Amino acid sequence: MSVKRDYYEVLGVSKEASESDLKKAFRSLARKHHPDKNPDDPDAERLFKEVQEAYAVLSNPEQRRQYDMFGHDSPGGSPFGPGGFQGVNINLDDLFSGGFESIFSGMFGGGHSSRSRRGNDVLLRHEVSLEQIFNEDEIEISAMLSASCEPCNGSGAKSPDDVQTCSTCNGQGRIVQQARVGPFVQQMVSDCPDCGGQGKIIREPCTECRGIGSVQKMQTLRIQIPRGTEDGLRLRQRGKGEPMQNGQSGDLYIQLEVGSHAWFERDGPDLIMALPLGFPEMMLGTKVELPHIDGKPLVIDIPAGSKPSETVIVRGRGMPYRRGRGRGDVTVLLKLYAPEKISKSMRSVLEDLRADFGLPMEDIESMVRREAEDRRG
């Protein structure tokens, strides 16, 4: 069983830290360890939850006083109940705007009289082409999304008179249970079991949404593709996620996924492609033109004496940089094209060329040695 870390150590503050110091430390560490910012870090969620728990206790004067006296061995046990701290859903952007305070202020029964509820975030994936990214196109996306029910205005009730305040929690959505443990009184806060944390009870549900307060609708969204968009970029639309009765709607995230191109692969702002060429083109040099994503021909100059696996760089014809001006490059990998079958006349020509361009078999070993030396530097 792992030993619980000291709350002050978790937040990196001293025991004399002020409320402002605690808030500043929490905000910094919560941003650093937020799971949305660290999707590939398996420890991020644990660390984020640890920081939340430390701040939840130390930001509450009474809980901090008990913690300073007894540490984690308080006579009343965990202030979060038998199951311990379960973590709370904090939006990453709220850590910049200060929207997290209300979540913790009422956790132990004090502060605000009701908790702000928030609907779930929604993720949509949409494929875009390199051409659309290059042109920073405005695109339309159609999807079935939750929307507030119009007949009941999102209340879930057939009429306004069918909504009544929950008598169990007096409209707070939460109940506070107290238990005396020695000289201390322990308070535990939980969602009201009768209204499910809503603070209201619906007597006659809306026939359109069946009391949910939201319905599924086909919606059309218009978004502008940002400059230099890379695969997996998420665009956020506030309040376009799932609605929440008596609360705030979640957010909608649109994840842009770059579709495959006919011949380009992408590496950040650079584009990579393979170009098959015949032996004469490599030996004598040539110029190749291909259609390009910017609408202008991509001209590739092949120098005489080129070899297979060498690369030719076309500067400034790649994708736009995400920040600043300019574009990446196009890297062209040269590959030797060899026909699967050759005619008799072609064979005759190649036999004639063997004397001038072929490698004598007795020189093979020396050439292999030289090639290895060149490769090893």
C-alpha positions in Angstrom: 0.0 0.0 0.0 1.5 3.4 -1.0 2.1 6.0 1.6 0.1 9.2 1.2 2.2 12.3 0.4 2.0 15.3 2.6 -0.6 17.8 1.1 1.8 20.7 1.4 4.5 18.7 -0.3 2.1 17.8 -3.1 1.4 21.5 -3.8 5.0 22.5 -3.3 4.1 25.2 -0.6 5.1 25.8 3.0 2.7 25.3 5.9 2.4 29.1 6.2 1.2 29.4 2.6 -1.6 31.9 2.1 -4.9 31.3 0.3 -3.4 33.1 -2.7 -0.3 30.9 -2.6 -2.4 27.7 -2.5 -4.5 28.8 -5.4 -1.5 29.8 -7.5 0.3 26.4 -6.8 -2.8 24.4 -7.5 -3.5 26.2 -10.8 0.1 25.7 -12.0 0.2 22.0 -11.1 -3.3 21.2 -12.3 -2.4 22.6 -15.7 0.8 20.6 -15.8 -0.8 17.3 -14.9 -4.2 17.7 -16.6 -5.1 14.5 -18.5 -6.2 16.4 -21.5 -2.7 17.9 -21.8 -1.0 14.6 -21.2 -3.0 12.0 -23.1 0.0 9.6 -23.4 1.1 9.8 -19.8 -0.4 7.0 -17.7 0.6 8.9 -14.4 -1.1 12.2 -15.4 -4.6 11.3 -14.0 -3.1 10.0 -10.7 -1.0 13.2 -10.2 -3.9 15.4 -11.2 -6.2 13.8 -8.7 -3.5 14.0 -6.0 -3.2 17.8 -6.6 -7.0 18.2 -6.5 -7.2 16.4 -3.2 -4.5 18.4 -1.6 -6.1 21.7 -2.7 -9.6 20.6 -1.6 -8.4 20.1 1.9 -6.0 23.0 2.3 -8.3 25.5 0.7 -11.0 24.8 3.4 -10.1 26.5 6.7 -11.6 23.9 9.0 -10.2 20.9 7.0 -6.8 22.6 6.9 -6.9 23.1 10.7 -7.7 19.5 11.3 -5.0 18.4 8.8 -2.4 20.6 10.5 -3.2 18.9 13.8 -3.5 15.3 12.8 -2.2 14.9 9.2 -3.8 12.0 7.3 -4.7 10.3 10.6 -7.7 12.6 11.5 -10.0 11.0 14.2 -12.9 11.4 11.8 -11.2 9.5 9.0 -11.1 10.8 5.5 -13.2 14.0 5.0 -14.3 12.6 1.7 -16.1 9.6 3.2 -15.2 5.9 3.2 -14.4 5.8 -0.5 -11.8 8.6 -0.2 -11.3 11.4 -2.7 -12.8 10.5 -6.1 -11.6 13.5 -8.1 -13.7 16.2 -9.8 -14.1 17.1 -13.5 -12.2 20.4 -14.1 -12.0 21.8 -17.6 -8.5 22.7 -18.7 -9.6 26.2 -19.8 -11.1 26.8 -16.4 -7.6 26.6 -14.9 -6.7 29.7 -16.9 -9.9 31.6 -16.2 -10.3 30.7 -12.5 -13.5 28.7 -13.0 -12.4 26.0 -10.6 -13.0 27.7 -7.3 -16.7 27.0 -7.1 -16.1 23.3 -7.5 -14.1 23.1 -4.3 -15.8 25.8 -2.2 -18.9 23.7 -1.4 -17.2 20.3 -1.2 -17.4 20.1 2.6 -20.7 21.8 3.1 -19.7 25.4 3.2 -19.5 28.2 0.7 -22.0 28.2 -2.2 -25.5 26.9 -1.7 -25.6 24.9 -4.9 -23.1 23.3 -7.3 -22.8 24.2 -10.9 -23.5 21.1 -13.0 -22.0 20.7 -16.4 -22.9 18.5 -19.4 -20.5 16.1 -21.0 -18.0 17.2 -23.7 -18.5 15.7 -27.2 -15.8 14.7 -29.6 -16.3 14.6 -33.4 -13.7 13.4 -35.8 -13.6 14.8 -39.3 -11.2 14.0 -42.2 -9.6 16.9 -44.2 -7.3 16.9 -47.2 -3.8 18.4 -47.6 -5.3 20.8 -50.1 -8.0 22.0 -47.6 -5.4 22.5 -45.0 -3.1 24.5 -47.4 -6.0 26.7 -48.5 -7.3 27.1 -44.9 -10.8 26.2 -46.2 -14.0 26.8 -44.3 -15.8 23.5 -44.1 -19.2 22.3 -43.1 -19.7 19.3 -40.8 -23.1 17.7 -40.2 -23.6 15.5 -37.2 -26.3 14.3 -34.8 -25.8 16.3 -31.6 -27.7 16.8 -28.4 -29.7 20.1 -28.2 -31.9 21.6 -25.6 -35.5 20.5 -26.0 -37.5 23.4 -27.5 -41.0 22.4 -26.2 -39.9 22.4 -22.6 -37.0 24.8 -23.0 -34.6 22.2 -21.6 -36.5 21.8 -18.3 -37.7 18.2 -19.0 -41.2 19.0 -17.8 -44.4 19.1 -19.7 -45.1 22.6 -18.3 -43.4 25.0 -15.8 -46.0 24.0 -13.2 -44.7 20.4 -13.4 -41.3 21.4 -11.9 -41.2 21.5 -8.1 -38.3 22.1 -5.7 -37.0 19.0 -4.1 -38.1 18.9 -0.5 -35.3 16.6 0.6 -32.4 19.0 -0.3 -34.5 22.2 -0.5 -33.4 22.7 -4.1 -29.7 22.5 -3.3 -29.1 19.3 -5.2 -26.9 18.1 -2.3 -27.3 16.8 1.2 -24.9 17.3 4.1 -24.5 14.5 6.6 -22.8 15.1 9.9 -21.3 12.7 12.3 -19.6 13.4 15.6 -16.3 11.7 16.1 -14.8 12.5 19.5 -14.5 16.3 19.8 -14.9 16.8 16.1 -17.9 17.0 13.7 -17.3 15.4 10.3 -19.4 16.6 7.3 -19.9 14.6 4.1 -21.6 16.1 1.1 -23.3 14.0 -1.6 -25.9 14.3 -4.4 -29.4 14.3 -3.2 -30.8 10.7 -3.8 -34.3 11.9 -4.5 -33.6 14.5 -7.3 -30.2 13.1 -8.5 -28.5 16.4 -7.7 -30.8 18.5 -9.8 -32.5 20.3 -6.9 -35.8 19.9 -8.7 -38.3 17.1 -9.3 -40.4 16.7 -12.4 -44.0 15.6 -11.8 -45.1 15.3 -15.5 -42.2 14.8 -18.0 -42.1 16.5 -21.4 -43.4 14.1 -24.1 -40.8 15.3 -26.6 -37.7 14.6 -24.6 -39.3 12.2 -22.0 -37.9 14.3 -19.1 -34.3 14.4 -20.3 -34.4 18.1 -21.3 -32.5 17.4 -24.5 -33.0 15.8 -27.9 -30.8 14.5 -30.7 -30.8 16.8 -33.8 -28.9 16.9 -37.0 -26.8 20.1 -36.8 -24.5 21.7 -39.4 -21.3 23.3 -38.1 -19.0 25.7 -40.0 -15.4 25.8 -39.1 -12.2 27.4 -40.5 -9.3 25.1 -40.8 -6.3 26.8 -39.0 -3.1 27.4 -40.8 -0.7 24.5 -40.8 -3.2 22.1 -39.2 -1.6 18.8 -38.3 -3.2 15.4 -37.8 -5.2 15.2 -34.5 -5.7 18.9 -34.0 -8.7 19.6 -31.8 -10.9 22.7 -32.2 -13.1 23.6 -29.3 -16.6 25.1 -29.5 -17.8 26.2 -26.1 -21.3 25.2 -25.0 -21.9 23.0 -28.1 -21.6 19.8 -26.2 -24.3 17.9 -24.2 -26.8 20.2 -22.4 -27.3 19.9 -18.7 -30.6 20.6 -16.9 -30.2 23.5 -14.5 -26.5 23.7 -15.5 -24.0 24.5 -18.1 -23.6 22.7 -21.5 -20.4 20.8 -22.2 -18.1 21.7 -25.0 -17.8 20.3 -28.5 -14.3 19.2 -29.7 -13.8 18.7 -33.5 -10.7 16.5 -34.1 -9.2 17.1 -37.6 -7.7 14.0 -39.1 -5.5 14.4 -42.3 -6.5 12.1 -45.1 -4.0 10.2 -47.2 -2.7 11.9 -50.3 -2.1 10.2 -53.7 1.7 10.5 -53.4 2.7 12.7 -50.5 3.5 11.7 -46.9 3.7 14.5 -44.3 6.3 15.2 -41.7 5.3 18.4 -40.0 5.5 21.2 -42.5 7.5 19.0 -44.9 6.2 16.7 -47.7 7.9 13.5 -48.7 7.4 11.6 -51.9 9.0 8.9 -54.0 9.8 9.5 -57.7 10.5 6.5 -60.0 12.9 7.3 -62.8 14.5 5.3 -65.6 18.3 4.7 -65.9 18.7 7.3 -68.7 16.9 10.0 -66.7 19.1 9.5 -63.7 22.3 9.4 -65.8 21.5 12.3 -68.1 19.3 14.4 -65.7 15.8 15.6 -66.4 13.0 17.9 -65.3 9.7 16.5 -63.9 6.5 18.5 -63.4 3.6 17.3 -61.1 0.3 18.9 -60.0 0.7 20.3 -56.5 -1.5 21.2 -53.5 -1.0 24.9 -54.0 -2.4 24.8 -57.6 1.0 25.5 -59.2 3.1 22.8 -60.9 5.8 21.2 -58.7 9.0 21.3 -60.8 11.6 18.8 -59.8 15.1 19.2 -61.3 16.9 15.8 -61.4 20.7 16.4 -61.8 22.7 14.3 -64.1 24.5 11.4 -62.5 21.8 10.9 -59.8 21.6 7.6 -58.0 18.7 5.5 -56.6 17.9 6.4 -52.9 19.3 9.9 -53.2 17.0 12.8 -52.4 16.2 16.0 -54.2 14.9 18.9 -52.1 12.5 21.4 -53.4 12.7 24.3 -51.0 9.6 26.2 -49.8 7.0 24.1 -51.5 5.8 22.2 -48.5 3.0 23.0 -46.0 2.7 26.3 -44.3 4.2 26.7 -40.9 1.7 26.8 -38.1 3.3 29.9 -36.6 5.0 32.6 -38.6 5.4 32.8 -42.3 6.9 30.5 -44.9 6.5 26.9 -45.9 8.3 23.6 -45.4 10.1 21.7 -48.2 9.3 18.8 -50.5 11.7 15.9 -50.2 11.8 13.7 -53.3 13.3 10.2 -52.9 14.7 8.9 -56.2 13.9 5.3 -57.1 15.1 3.3 -60.1 12.3 2.1 -62.3 13.0 -1.2 -64.0 10.4 -2.8 -66.4 9.2 -6.3 -65.4 9.7 -7.5 -69.0 12.0 -6.3 -71.8 11.7 -6.7 -75.6 14.4 -8.4 -77.7 15.5 -5.0 -79.1 15.8 -3.5 -75.7 17.8 -6.5 -74.5 20.2 -6.0 -77.5 20.6 -2.3 -76.5 21.4 -3.2 -72.9 23.9 -5.8 -73.9 25.7 -3.2 -76.0 25.7 -0.8 -73.0 27.0 -3.4 -70.6 30.5 -3.0 -71.9 30.5 0.8 -71.1 28.3 0.9 -67.9 28.5 -2.6 -66.5 30.7 -3.6 -63.5 33.2 -6.3 -64.2 32.5 -9.3 -61.9 36.1 -9.4 -60.9 35.8 -5.9 -59.4 32.7 -6.8 -57.3 34.6 -7.5 -54.0 36.6 -4.3 -54.1 33.5 -2.3 -54.9 31.6 -3.8 -52.0 34.5 -3.0 -49.7 34.6 0.6 -50.9 30.8 1.0 -50.5 31.0 -0.3 -46.9 33.9 2.1 -46.1 31.9 5.1 -47.5 28.8 4.1 -45.6 30.7 3.8 -42.3 32.2 7.2 -42.8 
